[in-house]
Amino acid sequence: MRMRRFMAGFGEFFDTVGSAIAVSAALRDRRPARPDDLMRLGIDPERFREMTRR
């Protein structure tokens, strides 16, 4: 049972890192980031769209 919990945590870590990479790539390419990636990172998609570059 412990190993299963460890593997679930490990998978969640890679999901989070993958979302961070996807959002970073979207910003670099000047395209909108996917809402589910933003939510996984704890970012409100609506507020994120309101941000502008300065």
Buried (B, 14 or more C-beta within 10 A) or exposed (E): EEEEEEEEEEEEEEEBEEBEEBBEEBEEEEEEBBBEBBEBBEBEBEEBEEEEEE
